[in-house]
Amino acid sequence: MNALSDIEFKEIIKKHLIKANYLVHKKDKLPDEIIEQVAIFSVQKRQYISQDMVAILSALPLFYLDYKGVKNLQL
């Protein structure tokens, strides 16, 4: 199994953070603030779970955003 390159890792993180930001804030860009798990759950419950749908998001990108902080995120 090959390890991800730094570029591949950052691209995956970027795509997941944009998806989370769109889900919660309807903005198709990197988030301007930390996205809380409860906000993601609330949107999922209100908009998707009642329709038997759910968006799949990895927790790792959100942990990475929380660890680095919005201002220090370099993707």
Secondary structure, DSSP 4 states (H G I P E B T S, - for coil): -PPPPHHHHHHHHHHHHHHHHHHHH--SS--SSPPPHHHHHHHIIIIIGGGT------HHHHHHHHHH-TTT---
